[in-house]
Amino acid sequence: IGCVGRDVLGDECEQMLAAEGVDIKCLERTNTATGRGVNIIDSAGIPVMIVAAGANNDLAPQGVVSYIDSYPDARVLLTQLETPISTVLSALAHARTRGLLTILNAAPATIVMDELRGCADVLVVNEIEAASLLGISVNEINSEDRARQLSERAEIPNVVITLGSKGAIASSDSQVSTHPAPSVTAIDASGAGDVFCAALAAEMAEGAGLPEACAFAVRVAALS
């Protein structure tokens, strides 16, 4: 479910998704230019993303609700914050009325705690996003406590904090599990967080609990 422009880049996006076997029946086309993301990669393979949202901002709450209803067999809704927050929150709320498991990757960190509170079943953030939400530092050493704190303050029972090469911390009903990442030579970490979230959603759609799904997602993200 998304939105691209009626331009060459939008054509390329649609063709690429179709070629990968993605169902594009809920891909909107508007007169706004297709959104763009440019990565700047440092010597350690760590990306800094520069984003122009473009047509992503045209994705409206009403349309997303109808799109969700067009997938009657869906088990999980996974979303992030590169579309309007009102659209994201409407999608999460509607999916929960449908009985779907809802996963929010709060990236980029453009949401505040009051908007976030109770909006999803699972929250996934990295260290920077967790720190932005909590207003305090988050690192490998304090991440277990921070995951519990974030779960309590956000009123979301399942919270994952990803830690890059250190893996991830998962808090499920205040029970914390640690998931180290396999050691890999980082060439380009672009999209690794998205891969993590997709793998997590896929495993949970098959009935895995958060710790099991998180362990799987860490391995898949390392491979990416």
Number of C-alpha atoms within 10 A of each C-alpha: 14 19 23 28 21 16 15 11 15 20 14 12 16 18 13 12 13 12 10 8 8 11 11 13 10 15 15 19 20 17 12 17 19 23 18 14 9 11 13 11 15 11 9 11 14 16 16 13 13 11 12 15 18 18 23 23 19 20 22 19 18 11 15 20 17 13 16 18 13 12 9 8 8 15 18 18 19 21 20 19 19 18 19 17 18 13 20 21 19 17 25 25 17 19 22 17 8 14 11 19 19 22 25 23 21 21 19 14 18 13 15 13 14 11 12 19 15 18 22 24 17 22 27 24 24 23 18 19 21 25 17 17 20 17 9 10 13 22 16 16 8 10 23 22 15 24 25 23 16 24 23 17 15 22 17 21 19 25 30 30 26 27 21 19 17 15 22 27 26 28 27 19 13 17 13 18 17 17 20 15 22 15 12 10 11 14 13 16 18 17 12 18 22 15 18 25 28 18 21 26 25 18 18 20 17 11 12 15 13 21 22 16 22 28 22 19 27 28 18 19 23 21 15 17
